[in-house]
Each structure stands twice: as structure tokens, then as C-alpha cells.
Amino acid sequence: MSSIQSSRFLRNALALDAAACAATGLLLAFAAAPLAELLGFPEAFLRGAGLVLLPCAALLALFSSRETLPRVAVYAVIGINLLWIADSILILVAGWFAPTGLGIAFVLAQAAAVAIVTELEIIGFKRSTAAAVAAA
């Protein structure tokens, strides 16, 4: 398996991603009822999204603490973030829900935040170097 020596920049970007996932996950999981009314999304949908984010936050925190990472792990983080952004836009255009103006703004703001963090992870990945293969 191909690994990289994660740059400090990549580890910081992963830590930022972990913190954002944890904060958003906690907000959505524990404040789903009042947010549902404000944002125009079903409570179960918001709670489910929040609960999905919490283990992601833990995994991202673990990745941010490692100096060596499998390349595939970084590719997965970037790919999942890109999928999250695409799904966020799809939620708004597919007509599955009737979000309020605040709901639309929330979805667009969090998608933009994920896009920024993803770009930081890509920059950090490019600054990382191939890990030396340990002699067996």
C-alpha cells in the first residue's frame, strides 16, 4: 500500500475537517427538532446527517494525528467531501424537500465550507511526500 508522509498543512486541514464535522454533527444530531422548523428539512433527516458526521469526525481526527497515511485514505477523504458537496446541491435542486430561505443558505454555506476544507486538503496532500518503505 502506498503511503505518504503527511505535511503539517495536510494534518491541520484534516483537523479542521474533523472539528467542522464534529460541530456540525453535534448541532444537527442534538438540535434537529428546532432546526427542522427553521430550515425546512425533516427532523429525522437532520438528525441522521448529524449522526453520520460524528464517526467521520473521529476518523478525520485520527488521520490528522498521523504523520504517515495511506494515499487511499486521503483520496477517500477528498472523494467523500466532493460527494457531500454534490449531494448538498442535489438536495436543493431535486425538490425532495421544501427548505426555507435559511435552510437554503445553511446548505449552501456548509457546502462552501466543505469545498474550502477540501481544497486545503488537496493543497496539503500535494505538499506531502512519499513515505519511505521500511526494509523488511
GROMACS elastic network, one bead per residue, 0.5 to 0.9 nm:
[ bonds ]
;  ai    aj funct       b0    kb
    1    70     6  0.67685   500
    1    71     6  0.80384   500
    1    72     6  0.84449   500
    2    69     6  0.86568   500
    2    70     6  0.58630   500
    2    71     6  0.59173   500
    2    72     6  0.78517   500
    2   130     6  0.78872   500
    2   131     6  0.78121   500
    2   133     6  0.87815   500
    3     6     6  0.89470   500
    3    68     6  0.65448   500
    3    69     6  0.54012   500
    3    71     6  0.51406   500
    3    72     6  0.81380   500
    3   129     6  0.87654   500
    3   130     6  0.62422   500
    3   131     6  0.54086   500
    3   132     6  0.82865   500
    3   133     6  0.85013   500
    4     7     6  0.87174   500
    4    67     6  0.82212   500
    4    68     6  0.55451   500
    4    69     6  0.54798   500
    4    70     6  0.62544   500
    4    71     6  0.61474   500
    4   125     6  0.84996   500
    4   128     6  0.63312   500
    4   129     6  0.54579   500
    4   132     6  0.82351   500
    5    66     6  0.87552   500
    5    67     6  0.56531   500
    5    69     6  0.66666   500
    5   128     6  0.56671   500
    5   129     6  0.52461   500
    5   130     6  0.59296   500
    5   131     6  0.50271   500
    5   132     6  0.83096   500
    6     9     6  0.79445   500
    6    10     6  0.60052   500
    6    11     6  0.64916   500
    6    64     6  0.87072   500
    6    66     6  0.75063   500
    6    67     6  0.52290   500
    6    68     6  0.56625   500
    6    69     6  0.65953   500
    6   124     6  0.76223   500
    6   125     6  0.70141   500
    6   127     6  0.78660   500
    6   129     6  0.68998   500
    6   130     6  0.86706   500
    6   131     6  0.86442   500
    7    10     6  0.51706   500
    7    11     6  0.63761   500
    7    12     6  0.86261   500
    7    67     6  0.75720   500
    7   124     6  0.61340   500
    7   125     6  0.72036   500
    7   126     6  0.86481   500
    7   127     6  0.59127   500
    7   129     6  0.74936   500
    8    11     6  0.50935   500
    8    12     6  0.61055   500
    8    13     6  0.85722   500
    8    67     6  0.83575   500
    8   124     6  0.75745   500
    8   127     6  0.87223   500
    8   128     6  0.83348   500
    9    12     6  0.51490   500
    9    13     6  0.61561   500
    9    14     6  0.86215   500
    9   120     6  0.79019   500
    9   121     6  0.78575   500
    9   123     6  0.77812   500
    9   125     6  0.81793   500
    9   127     6  0.75101   500
    9   128     6  0.84343   500
   10    13     6  0.50132   500
   10    14     6  0.60966   500
   10    15     6  0.85042   500
   10    64     6  0.76136   500
   10   120     6  0.73546   500
   10   121     6  0.55058   500
   10   122     6  0.78638   500
   10   123     6  0.73499   500
   10   125     6  0.58174   500
   10   126     6  0.86503   500
   10   127     6  0.76608   500
   10   128     6  0.73890   500
   11    14     6  0.50854   500
   11    15     6  0.61186   500
   11    16     6  0.86100   500
   11    63     6  0.73877   500
   11    65     6  0.68445   500
   11    66     6  0.76180   500
   11    67     6  0.78468   500
   11   121     6  0.83554   500
   11   124     6  0.75913   500
   12    16     6  0.61296   500
   12    17     6  0.85525   500
   12    64     6  0.67093   500
   12   120     6  0.89462   500
   12   121     6  0.86090   500
   12   124     6  0.84327   500
   13    16     6  0.50220   500
   13    17     6  0.61525   500
   13    18     6  0.85744   500
   13    64     6  0.78379   500
   13   117     6  0.64731   500
   13   118     6  0.81025   500
   13   120     6  0.58244   500
   13   121     6  0.54029   500
   13   124     6  0.71492   500
   14    18     6  0.61028   500
   14    19     6  0.86263   500
   14    60     6  0.58587   500
   14    61     6  0.69169   500
   14    63     6  0.69110   500
   14    64     6  0.51077   500
   14    65     6  0.88664   500
   14    77     6  0.87998   500
   14   117     6  0.81591   500
   14   120     6  0.87048   500
   14   121     6  0.67178   500
   15    19     6  0.61659   500
   15    20     6  0.85681   500
   15    57     6  0.87812   500
   15    60     6  0.66692   500
   15    61     6  0.56673   500
   15    62     6  0.87164   500
   15    63     6  0.81246   500
   15    64     6  0.52774   500
   15    65     6  0.81203   500
   16    19     6  0.51252   500
   16    20     6  0.61253   500
   16    21     6  0.85182   500
   16    60     6  0.89140   500
   16    61     6  0.87770   500
   16    64     6  0.88929   500
   16   117     6  0.73570   500
   17    20     6  0.51451   500
   17    21     6  0.60416   500
   17    22     6  0.84982   500
   17    57     6  0.73505   500
   17    60     6  0.68873   500
   17    61     6  0.82676   500
   17   114     6  0.78450   500
   17   117     6  0.63156   500
   17   118     6  0.82492   500
   17   121     6  0.88038   500
   18    21     6  0.51357   500
   18    22     6  0.60516   500
   18    23     6  0.85547   500
   18    54     6  0.88619   500
   18    56     6  0.73390   500
   18    58     6  0.68024   500
   18    59     6  0.77521   500
   18    61     6  0.53473   500
   18    62     6  0.88975   500
   18    64     6  0.82227   500
   19    22     6  0.50932   500
   19    23     6  0.60562   500
   19    24     6  0.84729   500
   19    57     6  0.67683   500
   19    60     6  0.86956   500
   19    61     6  0.79093   500
   20    23     6  0.51772   500
   20    24     6  0.59774   500
   20    25     6  0.81826   500
   20    57     6  0.78308   500
   20   113     6  0.87600   500
   20   114     6  0.86624   500
   21    24     6  0.52477   500
   21    25     6  0.56669   500
   21    26     6  0.83229   500
   21    50     6  0.84779   500
   21    53     6  0.55063   500
   21    54     6  0.66321   500
   21    55     6  0.89581   500
   21    56     6  0.69989   500
   21    57     6  0.51393   500
   21    58     6  0.88432   500
   21    60     6  0.87363   500
   22    25     6  0.50266   500
   22    26     6  0.59617   500
   22    27     6  0.84276   500
   22    50     6  0.85390   500
   22    53     6  0.66300   500
   22    54     6  0.55589   500
   22    55     6  0.85243   500
   22    56     6  0.81202   500
   22    57     6  0.52533   500
   22    58     6  0.78794   500
   23    26     6  0.52899   500
   23    27     6  0.61257   500
   23    28     6  0.86176   500
   23    54     6  0.87050   500
   23    57     6  0.89091   500
   24    27     6  0.50570   500
   24    28     6  0.60485   500
   24    29     6  0.83656   500
   24    50     6  0.66558   500
   24    53     6  0.74758   500
   24    54     6  0.86228   500
   24   110     6  0.88345   500
   25    28     6  0.52539   500
   25    29     6  0.58456   500
   25    30     6  0.83262   500
   25    47     6  0.82707   500
   25    49     6  0.70746   500
   25    51     6  0.60718   500
   25    52     6  0.73418   500
   25    54     6  0.54872   500
   25    57     6  0.83223   500
   26    29     6  0.51359   500
   26    30     6  0.58171   500
   26    31     6  0.78533   500
   26    50     6  0.61942   500
   26    51     6  0.77748   500
   26    53     6  0.83328   500
   26    54     6  0.72896   500
   27    30     6  0.55823   500
   27    31     6  0.54983   500
   27    32     6  0.74323   500
   27    35     6  0.88615   500
   27    47     6  0.88076   500
   27    50     6  0.70856   500
   28    31     6  0.54565   500
   28    32     6  0.51309   500
   28    33     6  0.88799   500
   28    35     6  0.75757   500
   28    43     6  0.89168   500
   28    46     6  0.54879   500
   28    47     6  0.53796   500
   28    48     6  0.80640   500
   28    49     6  0.69436   500
   28    51     6  0.78323   500
   29    32     6  0.57228   500
   29    46     6  0.68248   500
   29    48     6  0.69903   500
   29    49     6  0.74538   500
   29    51     6  0.58168   500
   29    54     6  0.89798   500
   30    33     6  0.80795   500
   30    47     6  0.71898   500
   30    50     6  0.81324   500
   31    34     6  0.58781   500
   31    35     6  0.60599   500
   31    36     6  0.84654   500
   31    43     6  0.89205   500
   31    46     6  0.86796   500
   31    47     6  0.79172   500
   32    35     6  0.50810   500
   32    36     6  0.57654   500
   32    37     6  0.88010   500
   32    42     6  0.83677   500
   32    43     6  0.51817   500
   32    44     6  0.74260   500
   32    45     6  0.83934   500
   32    46     6  0.55629   500
   32    47     6  0.53694   500
   32    50     6  0.84989   500
   33    36     6  0.52766   500
   33    37     6  0.69729   500
   33    42     6  0.84703   500
   33    43     6  0.54252   500
   33    44     6  0.85453   500
   33    46     6  0.85001   500
   33    47     6  0.84375   500
   34    37     6  0.56082   500
   34    38     6  0.65760   500
   34    39     6  0.87571   500
   34    43     6  0.83146   500
   35    39     6  0.57173   500
   35    40     6  0.78783   500
   35    41     6  0.79378   500
   35    43     6  0.75476   500
   35    46     6  0.79498   500
   35   103     6  0.88725   500
   36    39     6  0.53517   500
   36    40     6  0.54275   500
   36    41     6  0.50120   500
   36    42     6  0.55463   500
   36    43     6  0.50256   500
   36    44     6  0.86801   500
   36    45     6  0.87351   500
   36    46     6  0.71054   500
   36   103     6  0.88539   500
   37    40     6  0.54550   500
   37    41     6  0.72505   500
   37    42     6  0.81582   500
   37    43     6  0.82132   500
   37   100     6  0.87795   500
   38    41     6  0.82775   500
   38    99     6  0.87139   500
   38   100     6  0.71049   500
   38   102     6  0.69692   500
   38   103     6  0.70497   500
   39    42     6  0.88191   500
   39    98     6  0.89312   500
   39    99     6  0.56883   500
   39   100     6  0.53130   500
   39   101     6  0.75020   500
   39   102     6  0.56128   500
   39   104     6  0.75261   500
   39   105     6  0.89028   500
   39   106     6  0.76741   500
   40    43     6  0.89487   500
   40    97     6  0.74373   500
   40    98     6  0.59443   500
   40   100     6  0.51058   500
   40   101     6  0.86164   500
   40   102     6  0.83156   500
   40   103     6  0.60602   500
   40   104     6  0.88697   500
   41    44     6  0.85563   500
   41    45     6  0.68732   500
   41    46     6  0.68668   500
   41    97     6  0.63242   500
   41    98     6  0.69748   500
   41    99     6  0.58431   500
   41   100     6  0.83187   500
   41   103     6  0.74634   500
   42    45     6  0.52574   500
   42    46     6  0.64783   500
   42    47     6  0.87382   500
   42    97     6  0.80617   500
   43    46     6  0.52394   500
   43    47     6  0.61044   500
   43    48     6  0.84590   500
   44    47     6  0.50811   500
   44    48     6  0.58798   500
   44    49     6  0.84697   500
   45    48     6  0.51267   500
   45    49     6  0.61586   500
   45    50     6  0.86060   500
   46    49     6  0.51663   500
   46    50     6  0.62092   500
   46    51     6  0.86771   500
   47    50     6  0.50526   500
   47    51     6  0.61680   500
   47    52     6  0.86570   500
   48    51     6  0.50900   500
   48    52     6  0.62044   500
   48    53     6  0.87233   500
   49    52     6  0.51564   500
   49    53     6  0.64028   500
   50    53     6  0.51990   500
   50    54     6  0.66526   500
   51    54     6  0.54774   500
   51    55     6  0.75886   500
   52    55     6  0.64483   500
   52    56     6  0.68976   500
   53    56     6  0.50454   500
   53    57     6  0.60938   500
   53    58     6  0.88127   500
   54    57     6  0.50805   500
   54    58     6  0.64927   500
   54    59     6  0.88527   500
   55    58     6  0.50102   500
   55    59     6  0.62592   500
   55    60     6  0.85694   500
   56    59     6  0.51554   500
   56    60     6  0.60854   500
   56    61     6  0.85220   500
   57    60     6  0.50892   500
   57    61     6  0.60770   500
   57    62     6  0.86109   500
   58    61     6  0.50843   500
   58    62     6  0.62842   500
   58    63     6  0.87269   500
   59    62     6  0.50197   500
   59    63     6  0.62204   500
   59    64     6  0.86037   500
   60    64     6  0.60727   500
   60    65     6  0.87079   500
   60    77     6  0.81455   500
   61    64     6  0.50524   500
   61    65     6  0.64644   500
   62    65     6  0.53128   500
   62    66     6  0.68113   500
   63    66     6  0.53920   500
   63    67     6  0.84134   500
   63    68     6  0.87357   500
   63    69     6  0.71597   500
   63    73     6  0.83270   500
   63    74     6  0.87144   500
   64    67     6  0.79283   500
   66    69     6  0.65341   500
   68   131     6  0.69743   500
   69    72     6  0.83070   500
   69    73     6  0.68068   500
   69    74     6  0.74775   500
   69   131     6  0.85518   500
   70    73     6  0.53577   500
   70    74     6  0.70343   500
   70    75     6  0.89567   500
   71    74     6  0.53406   500
   71    75     6  0.62587   500
   71    76     6  0.86037   500
   71   125     6  0.88387   500
   72    76     6  0.59529   500
   72    77     6  0.85930   500
   73    76     6  0.50372   500
   73    77     6  0.62811   500
   73    78     6  0.87253   500
   74    77     6  0.51163   500
   74    78     6  0.62549   500
   74    79     6  0.84766   500
   74   121     6  0.81600   500
   74   122     6  0.87026   500
   74   125     6  0.74606   500
   75    78     6  0.52167   500
   75    79     6  0.59561   500
   75    80     6  0.84916   500
   76    80     6  0.59111   500
   76    81     6  0.83853   500
   77    80     6  0.52725   500
   77    81     6  0.61457   500
   77    82     6  0.86511   500
   77   118     6  0.83053   500
   77   121     6  0.86107   500
   78    81     6  0.51512   500
   78    82     6  0.62377   500
   78    83     6  0.86709   500
   78   118     6  0.59763   500
   78   119     6  0.85918   500
   78   121     6  0.72134   500
   78   122     6  0.73936   500
   79    82     6  0.50891   500
   79    83     6  0.61839   500
   79    84     6  0.86046   500
   79   118     6  0.89647   500
   80    84     6  0.61015   500
   80    85     6  0.86739   500
   81    85     6  0.63123   500
   81    86     6  0.87026   500
   81   114     6  0.65056   500
   81   115     6  0.74653   500
   81   117     6  0.86754   500
   81   118     6  0.64857   500
   82    85     6  0.51329   500
   82    86     6  0.62715   500
   82    87     6  0.85998   500
   82   114     6  0.81014   500
   82   115     6  0.73804   500
   82   118     6  0.75963   500
   83    86     6  0.50602   500
   83    87     6  0.60193   500
   83    88     6  0.84578   500
   84    87     6  0.50891   500
   84    88     6  0.60499   500
   84    89     6  0.87410   500
   84   111     6  0.74601   500
   84   114     6  0.79242   500
   85    88     6  0.50749   500
   85    89     6  0.64765   500
   85    90     6  0.86643   500
   85   108     6  0.89013   500
   85   110     6  0.84492   500
   85   111     6  0.50741   500
   85   112     6  0.77797   500
   85   114     6  0.68453   500
   85   115     6  0.69530   500
   86    89     6  0.52774   500
   86    90     6  0.61434   500
   86    91     6  0.86793   500
   86   111     6  0.83241   500
   87    91     6  0.60301   500
   87    92     6  0.87047   500
   88    91     6  0.52327   500
   88    92     6  0.67566   500
   88   107     6  0.62319   500
   88   108     6  0.74063   500
   88   110     6  0.84600   500
   88   111     6  0.63214   500
   89    92     6  0.52808   500
   89    93     6  0.63898   500
   89    94     6  0.84953   500
   89   107     6  0.77908   500
   89   108     6  0.75231   500
   89   111     6  0.78411   500
   90    93     6  0.51685   500
   90    94     6  0.55452   500
   90    95     6  0.85563   500
   91    94     6  0.56491   500
   91    95     6  0.70117   500
   91    96     6  0.66172   500
   91    97     6  0.72983   500
   91   107     6  0.85669   500
   92    95     6  0.64666   500
   92    96     6  0.78298   500
   92    97     6  0.75714   500
   92    98     6  0.84160   500
   92    99     6  0.78141   500
   92   104     6  0.70236   500
   92   107     6  0.79362   500
   92   108     6  0.88796   500
   93    96     6  0.81890   500
   94    97     6  0.80701   500
   95    98     6  0.68800   500
   98   103     6  0.87969   500
   99   102     6  0.75942   500
   99   104     6  0.59945   500
  100   104     6  0.62623   500
  100   105     6  0.85562   500
  101   104     6  0.51472   500
  101   105     6  0.62189   500
  101   106     6  0.85686   500
  102   106     6  0.60101   500
  102   107     6  0.86315   500
  103   106     6  0.50119   500
  103   107     6  0.62315   500
  103   108     6  0.85990   500
  104   107     6  0.52427   500
  104   108     6  0.61724   500
  104   109     6  0.84955   500
  105   108     6  0.51534   500
  105   109     6  0.59035   500
  105   110     6  0.85109   500
  106   109     6  0.51301   500
  106   110     6  0.61172   500
  106   111     6  0.84558   500
  107   110     6  0.53752   500
  107   111     6  0.60760   500
  107   112     6  0.85757   500
  108   111     6  0.50779   500
  108   112     6  0.60789   500
  108   113     6  0.85727   500
  109   112     6  0.51016   500
  109   113     6  0.61532   500
  109   114     6  0.86335   500
  110   114     6  0.61197   500
  110   115     6  0.85213   500
  111   114     6  0.50825   500
  111   115     6  0.61576   500
  111   116     6  0.87100   500
  112   116     6  0.62547   500
  112   117     6  0.86869   500
  113   116     6  0.51460   500
  113   117     6  0.62450   500
  113   118     6  0.85103   500
  114   117     6  0.51175   500
  114   118     6  0.59635   500
  114   119     6  0.85506   500
  115   118     6  0.50351   500
  115   119     6  0.61883   500
  115   120     6  0.86689   500
  116   119     6  0.51352   500
  116   120     6  0.63151   500
  116   121     6  0.87085   500
  117   121     6  0.62133   500
  117   122     6  0.86675   500
  118   122     6  0.62101   500
  118   123     6  0.86600   500
  119   122     6  0.50139   500
  119   123     6  0.62405   500
  119   124     6  0.85451   500
  120   123     6  0.50836   500
  120   124     6  0.60786   500
  120   125     6  0.84840   500
  121   125     6  0.59326   500
  121   126     6  0.85215   500
  122   126     6  0.62127   500
  122   127     6  0.86558   500
  123   126     6  0.51374   500
  123   127     6  0.63328   500
  123   128     6  0.88159   500
  124   127     6  0.50109   500
  124   128     6  0.63134   500
  125   128     6  0.51162   500
  125   129     6  0.82012   500
  126   129     6  0.77691   500
  128   131     6  0.89105   500
  130   133     6  0.88720   500
  131   134     6  0.88665   500
  133   136     6  0.89592   500
